[in-house]
Amino acid sequence: MSILIKGGTVVTADLSYRADVYCAEGKIQAIGENLDVPAGCEVVDAGDLLVMPGGIDPHTHMQLPFMGTVASEDFFTGSSAGAAGGTTSIIDFVIPAPQQPIMDAYHQWMDWAKKSATDYSFHVAITWWDESVYKDMGTLVQEHGINSFKHFMAYKNAIMCEDETLVNSFSRCLELGAMPTVHAENGDLVFHLQKKILERGITGPEGHPLSRPTEVEGEAANRAIRIAQALNVPLYCVHVSCEESLQAITRARNEGQRVYGEVLAGHLEIDESVYQNEDWDYAAGHVMSPPFRSKKHQDALWKGLQSGNLQTTATDHCCFCADQKAMGKKDFSMIPNGTAGIEDRMSVLWDSGVASGKLTPNEFVGVTSTNAAKIFNIYPRKGSISVGADADIVLWDANGSRTISAKTHHQNIDFNIFEGRTVKGIAVHTLSQGKLVWTNGELRTVRGTGKNIKRPAYGSTFDAMQKHTAQNEPKAVVRNK
């Protein structure tokens, strides 16, 4: 199998230039003009299209067991929907139940992921702590290519990490050269506010954002960042949704701390007014954590993305249909948290970012692909158009448009948070492992063809931090008796 992408404009995070791209055996083999390719090579005319690295969504939850139900999207349907939108790799989450052996959970998620149509990898959540967790973290890093661990600071009495667990796990991450990540919300405060709001008779979806105000997120983000600072370990903050969290990240980065921030397409584009809609199903369809915020926070998040204080974009793709959301009909705290977006992230970000002038095409590639590949140490295998890189490529029509709708999307959910929006910028062709999996509106994904991508430990961030630590190693004072 070989394929020649002919006549397009290659756009990477750094450069834009005209060139043909030849792919074979799942890799990019040559880039240039008048390439010598074998007879019978399939030719895709890129014409006026942009040739970009396939998108990497670093935050998805396929087939997630959560809040008494299971997400409606599995790894095949979810990865296929991603391909239709130009995303060719996901980093999903292994989330052990409290006291569940971590390796058991890992093997369960790996089994579920075998049906994926495009490449995948995992973060592993730390939901409890003892010596077996310490040991299993080492096994995951050294034998299974896991280089990041997730910590939920929310969901009290379920998967929430207390500060002691954060300290223990962050310290182990430092030993292993793995990136700790956090869902930053103060779970004790959320639990308290949920009870107070329900006592006031507010049971509908409008209670959800009231129970998770921005202060709840800002406090937790700052706490996690300060813990990471004290331990001299890098930190990645997932789904930053408000100005307070962004300020904590910006302050830390200005002080030289290695902190990274992720923002969701939904948090950039959808405001909190959705929870006031009189249609319960519509309002509940937007229930996710952290919730959608006011336009003030959206403006701040866009500036964070433009300034580089937020480096990646994701979706937190976690699908629950109307009958599942209805589990919380009488109590908003029982509505399964999650929304979809893997198919729409790149088009929405191009439309709002590049088409509006907030982002350049090169910056778009950075925040949708390259930066995630670098942070999680799979660059330039992923996130680049370069010889030897995986042939995960999207051919993008900057002037093409489509109208987003649950009636036409490929996501396995009956609701779309971007319903009715017409976006400018669409994937015309998507290649995964050098094969066309989406072409001119036709989905060609094949169940089980996705590969598990192992991510090496000790990315360049750790090398720099270890040198800094060695130079500032504390020394005991030698005193005379």
Secondary structure, 3 states (H helix, E strand, C coil): CEEEEECCEEECCCCEEECEEEEECCEEEEEECCCCCCCCCEEEECCCCEEEECEEECCECCCCEECCEECCCCHHHHHHHHHHCCEEEEEEEECCCCCCCHHHHHHHHHHHHCCCCCEEEEEEECCCCCHHHHHHHHHHHHHHCCCEEEEECCCCCCCCCCHHHHHHHHHHHHHHCCEEEEECCCHHHHHHHHHHHHHCCCCCCCHHHHHCCHHHHHHHHHHHHHHHHHHCCCEEECCCCCHHHHHHHHHHHHCCCCEEEEEEHHHHHCEHHHHHCCCHHHHHCCCCCCCCECHHHHHHHHHHHHHCCCCEEECCECCCCHHHHHHHCCCHHHCCCCECCCCCHHHHHHHHHHCCCCCCHHHHHHHHHHHHHHHCCCCCCCCCCCCCCECCEEEEEEEEEEECCCCCCCCCCCCCCCCCCEEEEEEEEEEECCEEEEECCEECCCCCCCCECCCCCCCHHHHHHHHHHHHCCCCCCCCCC
